[in-house]
């Protein structure tokens, strides 16, 4: 008898910058979550739909769990990550090969309290210089922690993904597919467009400014085969606006070009994108502003 088809939800949890979104994108096979080298790039929960011959994984990508909660935005991201553990069939704790921090401990504690089967993913093994250190590292951090399985892998290189998918599908309940084979996320194109603009802000701005920015889509219209999108980049202080725009508007133009190219690749059609930059003082520590900009529970 063929193995029964299985489908279910998997929360992908971990501290910031361990590669959760890269892992979700790799399993889905399409970029649905934005990525950058900066921590806390992911701010929202997002569902990535990975469909295989014998099962379907609904991967809940989450913001990184972090100890610092100085602003309303930080508190929102931690709530979003912990809230993702409700009504899932299993969870993945993503850590970085050779490194365990207090924030990894916070993420594990959230998973332990949720009481769902947890798979440990040790990501970025390709960056581990001393490969002989991997087994002692695994032994040390699994000795007093309970995991359904352990998978060392490289999400960026695509190594070890099939074995992980097989393990996760085995933890899912018997079920027909919950989404169509061609569906990759539950988020709208409007949401994804805003995220692709924000990704460019993370990539093209310095260390501090991108954390003070968010993106709001003002209009999203179909014009035949063309998508016409207008978006506002919000900053927290007047002095940040010229940094985003750049000399002669060059940085804003580069942000727009990069975002438009990402949209065209994801949406499969031509995009006309218009960007503005505006100021809303202290929006990231303002609960009402967070709700206005789509940071809802």
ABEGO torsion letter per residue (X at the ends): XBBBBBBBBBBBBEBBGAGAAAAAAAAAGBBABBBBABBGABABBBBBBBBBAABBBBBBBBBBBBABBABAAAAAAAAAAAAAABGBABBBBBBBBGBBBAAAAAAAAAAAAAGBBBBBBBBGAAABABAAAAAAAAAAAAAABBBABBBBBBAAAGBGAAAAAAAAAAABBBBBBABBAABABABBAAAAAAAAAAAAAAAABBAAAAAABBBBBABBBBBEABBBBBBBBBBABAAAAAAAAEBGGAAAAAAAAAAAAAAAAAAGBBBBBBBBBBBBBGAAABAAAAAAAGBBX
